[in-house]
């Protein structure tokens, strides 16, 4: 699916308007932000870079544990940094197997619940270059300011199970179906050839 129906998605997702500051690493406090939207965009960019720059520390440092992840099917409690690292590794494997080159997240709403808590909603677009690999899905997150750094306290996906994993399953099914079709065609051709030889 091309992304021509998603106007200015790259500019919004990668913050080319310069609104989002960089933390410059995994230690030290975050910069000051003017709005809740800027905070949400900052955390989204940090976790995206953690995935696609193969920087697990950048990713892991943006979660406050224990952290709850929810879908329509239920909730998963991530208790330890080892659990979180396992999830990170699993998702990077999914991205690699899909050939994904980016995970664009666009913040659609964010508001302060208190000076140290933000509630946000964003849309996720899994990309292979300029191709959209699956339908976008909405996500919700609660962000807490802890020790001068904004972290994900819990998140929810408006989907059943993991939407990205669903995409992987569909991709594998499609590949397997194509392989089976080729094998069936080959077997059919071979049978037809044998029948023709028998009739000689």
N, C-alpha and C positions, 0 to 999 in steps of 0.2 A: 504494500500500500504506500504510494508516494505521499509526501507531506504537503502537497500544494493546498490542501484544504485546512491547513493549520497556519494562519498568517503570523509572520514574525516570531515563530516559535524559537528559533535559534537565538535571536536577539534577546528575547525574554528569558530563556533558560540559562544562557551563559552570561547574562547581566552586562551586556555590552554598553549599557547606558551608564555604567560606572557607579551604580548606587551601592553595590555590595563591596565592603572592604574585605581584605584577606587577613586571616589570623596569623599567617607566617609560620605555622607549625602546630605541634600538638601541645605545647606548653605555654603558660602565661595566659593572662586574661584576654577575652575578645575585645575588639574595638567597641566604641559606643555606636548605637543604632538609633535612627530617628523614629522608626515605626516598627510595629510588629511584623509587617510584611518584609521589611529588610532583614529582620532576625530569621524569619522562616526561610527566606531565600539564601541567606548565608549558610544555615545548617544544611539545606538541601545541596548546595554547591560543595560543601566540605565532604559530605558523605558520597556524592557522585565522584568527586576526585579520588576519594579513598578506593572506590571500586575500580575506576578506569585508569588510575595511575598506579595500580597495584600497591597501594599504601594502606595496609591494614591498620596501622596505628592512627592514621588520620580518621578512619572510619570508626574504630573502636572508641576513640576518645570523645565521640559525640553521643554516647549513650550512657544514661544513668541506670545502674543496675540495682535491684532487679527491674526488668522492663517487660511490659506485657504487650504482645502483638495479637491483634484480634482480626478474625474474618467472620463471614456469616456462619461458618461452621464451628466457631468456638475460639478459644484463646490459648496462647502459648506463653508461658512465663519463662523468660530468659534470666537465669539466676546468676550465672558466673561469666567471667570474661572468656573462659574456654567455650561456653555455649555460644556466646556471641561470635567468637572467631570461627566456630564451626558453621554458623549461619552465613557469615561473610564468605567463607571458602566455598560453600555450596552455591551461593548466588553467583560468584565469579565463575564457577564451573558451568552453571546454566548459561550465563552470558557467552562464554567461550563456545559452548556447543551450539548455541543459536547463531553465532557469528555477530552478536550485538556489538556495536561500536560506541553506543552512548545510551544513557538513560536520562532523558530530559524530564525534569519535573518543573511544572509551572504553578506557582502559588496563586490560588484564586481567592483566598480570603485568609486573614489573620487578625487576631485581636488579643489585647492584653486581658488576662484574667486578674492579674496583679502585677506589680512592677517586676516580679521575678518569674512570671508564668505567662506563656503565650499558647493560644489554641489556634491551629492552622489547618487549612485544607489545600491540597494540591492535586494536580492531574499528572499522571506518569505516562510517558511515551517511550517505549522501548524501540531503539533505532538500529538499523544496519545502514550506515552512511545516510542517504536521504530516504530510505525505505522504512516505513512504519511496520514493525514486525507483528504487532497485534493491536487490537482495539485499546485505546487509552483507558486507564482505570483511575478512580479517585482514591485518595488516601487522606487520612486525618492523623494529626499528631499533636501531642501536648509537649511543649518545650519548657524546660525549667532552667533558670540561671543558677548555677552551682559553682561556687569558687571562682566567679567571674567569667564562666564559660557556659554557653547555651548548649543544652543536651536534650536528646529525646528521652522523655520519661515513659511514654507509651504511644502506641500507634495502632491504627485500624485501617484495614483494606476493605473497600466495598466490593468484595468478591467472595467466591467460595474457594477455600484453600488459597494457595499462592497463584495469582494470575500468571506470573512469569513461568512458573512450573507448568501451568496448563499449556502455555504457548510451546514450551519445550516438548511436552507430550504430543501435542498436535503435529509439531514438526517431525518428530520421530515416527509418528503414525503415517504421515504423508510419505516419508522416505521409505518406510517399510512397505507401504502399499505400492509405491512405484517399483520397488524391487520385486515384490510378489507378482505384479503385472508383467514385468519383463520375463520372469521365470515361467509364468503361465504361457506367455506368447511363444517363448522358446520351446516349451514342451509341446505346444500345439503345432508349431512348425515342424518339429521333429517327428511327431506322430503322423502328420500329413505326408511328410516325405517318405516315411516307412510304408504307409498305405500305398503310395504311388509306386514304390519299388515292388511291393507284393503283387500289384496288379500287372506288372510287366510279364 
